[in-house]
Amino acid sequence: MSGYLTSIEGTEAGHQAALILALSAALLHALFGALQKGRHDPWLSRAGIDLAYGLMAAPVALFLVPWPEPHMWPIFAGAFVIHSGYKFAQAATYMRGAYTVVYPVVRGTGPLITVLAAGVVFSEHFTAQQWLGVGVLLAGIFGLAAYNFRFLEGGRETLGAALGLAVLTGVFVAAYTTYDAYGIRATADPFTFLAWFFFLDGWLMPLLLAPRLARLARPEALALARRGIFGALVAYLSFGSVMMATRLDKVGEAAVLRETSAVFAALIGWLVLGEKVGPVRTGLMALIALGAVVVETGG
């Protein structure tokens, strides 16, 4: 599998594979966000998911994939720091704001910064049509956040802080997207990066929250464990898909396509969390999808 993936990097087949991976990541990332925002405390949910994917990645990293080259260890250290900042910012955001308001802000901030960063780091440049698509997509995403804010029934007293944290979380999204693309391109076997990333990334939150996890009653602990295992599987497919997409094709395009997750997040909010979706939200979600299409066809 590694040999095949490396053979299609930069080809039309690689572009098509990256497109599928980025859109899959969008759906799965929205589901991942909803899992963290659900019934459990977002901090505990994050700890449960991280513990599950750290344990599940351990045998793969230690025994199945090639070990990282020496130059990869500083890269993993940088990824650990950036993703840790992202986790703290995201959990703090979800503690203070309604999911359908803060999630679009997070996802709208990330792609614009990522496209700019990819131009500097990877010398990628968008066409005029692609920039138009980015504008359309961001208008839909931030419009969705503004509309949800307008009809928000509770939690307004903490929403100002939540929105500031959402922007910060979006900056971390851009940072880890760009940095992870650099990291997965720096090793011969992309699965080495993926396995070791999840193995190393999975331990910080469980260790920090170990006292709180230990005090959970058995029924709640079991429910959190089930959520953690399911969330770990979603995380593998979500983060792993977009990382692989950035190795196979352009980082900026993968980042923009992934932000159609705002559409999936709105649908999850409606179908799972019981939040209302009307004609205005439907139109804004269509705008997001249109922006993604414009970006894809303009490349």
C-alpha positions in Angstrom: 0.0 0.0 0.0 2.8 2.4 0.9 4.5 1.8 -2.4 1.3 2.4 -4.4 0.6 5.7 -2.6 4.1 7.0 -3.1 3.9 6.1 -6.7 0.8 8.2 -7.4 2.0 11.4 -5.6 1.6 14.4 -7.8 -0.3 12.5 -10.5 -4.0 12.7 -11.6 -4.7 9.4 -9.7 -3.1 11.0 -6.7 -5.3 14.1 -7.1 -8.5 12.0 -7.3 -7.4 10.0 -4.3 -6.7 13.2 -2.3 -10.1 14.6 -3.3 -11.9 11.5 -1.9 -9.7 11.5 1.2 -10.3 15.2 1.9 -14.1 14.9 1.6 -14.1 11.8 3.8 -12.1 13.7 6.4 -14.7 16.5 6.3 -17.5 14.1 7.2 -15.5 12.3 9.8 -14.1 15.5 11.4 -17.6 16.8 11.8 -18.6 13.6 13.5 -15.4 13.8 15.7 -16.3 17.3 16.8 -19.9 16.2 17.7 -18.5 13.3 19.7 -16.4 15.7 21.8 -19.3 18.2 22.2 -21.8 15.5 23.2 -23.0 14.3 26.6 -19.6 14.1 28.3 -17.4 16.9 29.4 -15.3 17.9 26.3 -12.1 17.5 28.3 -12.9 14.0 29.4 -14.2 13.1 25.9 -10.9 14.3 24.5 -8.9 12.3 27.1 -11.0 9.1 26.4 -10.5 9.4 22.6 -6.8 10.1 22.9 -6.2 7.2 25.3 -8.0 4.9 22.9 -6.1 5.9 19.8 -2.8 5.9 21.6 -3.3 2.4 22.8 -4.6 1.2 19.5 -1.7 2.8 17.6 1.0 1.3 19.9 1.4 -2.1 18.3 1.2 -0.7 14.8 3.9 1.9 15.5 6.2 -0.5 17.5 5.9 -3.7 15.4 4.2 -3.2 12.0 5.5 -0.1 10.3 9.2 0.9 9.7 10.6 2.9 12.6 11.0 6.7 12.0 14.2 8.0 10.5 16.4 10.0 13.0 15.4 13.3 11.5 11.7 12.6 12.2 11.9 12.8 16.0 12.1 16.6 16.1 9.2 16.7 13.6 7.1 14.5 15.9 8.0 16.8 18.8 6.8 19.8 16.9 3.6 18.0 15.9 3.0 17.1 19.6 3.2 20.7 20.7 1.0 22.1 17.9 -1.7 19.4 18.4 -1.6 19.8 22.2 -2.3 23.5 21.7 -5.2 22.7 19.4 -6.7 20.3 21.9 -6.7 22.8 24.7 -8.1 25.5 22.5 -10.8 23.3 21.1 -12.0 21.9 24.4 -12.1 25.4 25.9 -14.1 26.6 23.0 -16.7 23.8 23.3 -17.0 24.4 27.0 -18.1 28.0 26.4 -20.0 28.1 23.1 -22.8 26.3 21.2 -21.5 23.8 18.8 -23.3 25.1 15.7 -21.9 28.6 16.3 -18.3 27.9 17.3 -17.6 25.0 15.0 -18.1 27.0 11.7 -15.8 29.7 13.1 -13.1 27.2 13.8 -13.4 25.6 10.4 -13.7 28.9 8.6 -10.5 30.4 10.1 -8.3 27.4 9.3 -8.4 27.1 5.5 -7.6 30.7 4.7 -4.5 30.6 6.9 -3.6 27.2 5.6 -3.8 28.3 1.9 -1.5 31.3 2.7 0.9 29.1 4.7 1.0 26.5 1.9 2.0 29.2 -0.5 5.0 30.0 1.7 6.0 26.5 2.8 5.2 24.5 -0.3 5.2 27.2 -3.0 1.5 26.3 -3.8 -0.5 29.1 -5.4 -4.3 29.3 -6.0 -5.8 30.6 -9.3 -8.2 33.5 -9.3 -11.1 31.1 -9.6 -9.9 29.1 -6.6 -9.6 32.2 -4.5 -13.2 33.0 -5.5 -14.2 29.5 -4.4 -12.4 30.1 -1.1 -14.4 33.4 -0.6 -17.7 31.7 -1.4 -16.9 28.8 1.0 -15.9 31.1 3.8 -19.0 33.3 3.2 -21.1 30.2 3.7 -19.2 29.0 6.8 -19.2 32.4 8.6 -22.7 33.1 7.5 -23.7 29.8 9.1 -22.1 30.8 12.3 -23.7 34.3 12.2 -27.2 32.8 11.6 -26.8 30.3 14.3 -25.7 33.0 16.7 -28.7 35.1 15.8 -31.1 32.5 17.0 -29.1 31.1 19.9 -31.4 30.6 22.8 -28.8 30.3 25.6 -25.1 30.6 26.5 -24.7 34.1 25.1 -22.9 35.3 28.3 -19.8 33.1 27.4 -20.1 33.3 23.7 -17.7 36.2 23.3 -14.9 34.2 24.9 -15.9 31.2 22.9 -15.7 33.0 19.6 -12.2 34.3 20.4 -11.1 30.8 21.4 -12.7 29.4 18.2 -10.5 31.8 16.1 -7.5 30.6 18.1 -8.5 27.0 17.5 -8.7 27.8 13.7 -5.2 29.1 13.8 -4.1 25.9 15.4 -6.0 24.0 12.7 -4.0 25.8 10.0 -0.8 25.2 11.9 -1.2 21.5 12.3 -2.5 21.0 8.7 0.6 22.7 7.3 3.0 21.1 9.7 1.5 17.6 9.4 1.8 17.9 5.6 5.5 18.8 6.0 5.9 15.8 8.4 4.2 13.2 6.3 6.2 14.2 3.3 9.5 14.0 5.3 9.4 10.2 5.8 9.7 7.5 3.2 6.7 5.6 4.5 3.6 7.7 5.2 2.2 5.1 7.5 5.2 5.4 9.7 4.2 9.1 10.3 0.6 8.2 10.9 1.2 5.4 13.3 3.8 7.2 15.3 1.8 10.4 15.3 -1.2 8.8 16.9 1.0 6.7 19.3 2.8 9.8 20.6 -0.1 12.2 20.5 -2.4 10.0 22.6 -0.9 10.3 26.0 -0.9 14.0 27.1 -4.7 14.5 27.8 -5.2 11.1 29.6 -2.2 11.8 31.9 -3.3 15.3 32.7 -6.9 14.2 33.4 -6.1 10.9 35.1 -7.4 12.1 38.5 -10.8 13.0 37.0 -10.9 9.8 34.9 -10.3 7.8 38.1 -13.2 9.4 39.9 -15.8 8.5 37.3 -18.5 6.1 38.3 -18.4 2.7 36.5 -21.4 3.4 34.2 -20.1 6.7 33.2 -16.6 5.3 32.7 -17.9 2.6 30.5 -19.9 5.1 28.4 -16.8 7.2 28.0 -14.7 4.2 27.0 -17.2 3.3 24.3 -17.2 6.9 23.1 -13.4 6.9 23.2 -13.0 3.7 21.1 -15.5 4.9 18.5 -13.9 8.4 18.5 -10.4 6.9 18.1 -11.6 5.0 14.9 -13.1 8.2 13.6 -9.9 10.1 14.4 -7.7 7.6 12.5 -9.9 8.0 9.4 -10.4 11.7 9.7 -6.9 13.0 10.6 -5.3 10.2 8.7 -7.2 10.9 5.5 -6.4 14.6 5.4 -2.7 13.9 6.2 -2.5 11.4 3.4 -4.4 13.8 1.1 -1.7 16.5 1.8 1.0 14.1 0.8 -0.7 13.0 -2.4 -1.7 16.5 -3.7 -1.9 20.2 -2.8 -2.1 21.1 0.9 -4.3 24.1 0.3 -6.9 22.3 -1.7 -7.1 19.5 0.8 -7.6 22.0 3.6 -10.4 23.8 1.7 -12.2 20.7 0.8 -12.0 19.4 4.4 -13.9 22.5 5.5 -17.1 21.2 3.9 -17.2 19.6 7.4 -19.2 22.6 8.4 -22.0 21.2 6.2 -21.8 17.8 7.8 -21.6 19.4 11.3 -24.9 21.3 10.6 -26.5 18.1 9.5 -25.2 16.2 12.6 -26.4 19.1 14.8 -29.9 18.7 13.2 -30.1 14.9 13.1 -28.2 13.9 16.3 -28.1 16.9 18.6 -31.7 18.0 17.9 -30.7 21.5 16.5 -33.0 23.1 14.0 -32.1 23.4 10.3 -34.2 25.7 8.1 -34.1 27.1 4.6 -31.5 29.8 5.4 -29.1 27.2 6.9 -29.7 24.9 3.9 -28.8 27.8 1.6 -25.6 28.5 3.5 -24.6 24.9 3.4 -25.2 24.9 -0.3 -22.9 27.9 -0.6 -20.2 26.1 1.3 -20.5 23.1 -1.1 -20.5 25.5 -4.1 -17.3 27.1 -2.9 -15.6 23.7 -2.6 -16.7 22.8 -6.2 -15.3 26.2 -7.5 -12.0 25.5 -5.8 -11.8 22.0 -7.1 -12.7 22.9 -10.7 -10.4 25.9 -10.7 -7.2 24.0 -10.0 
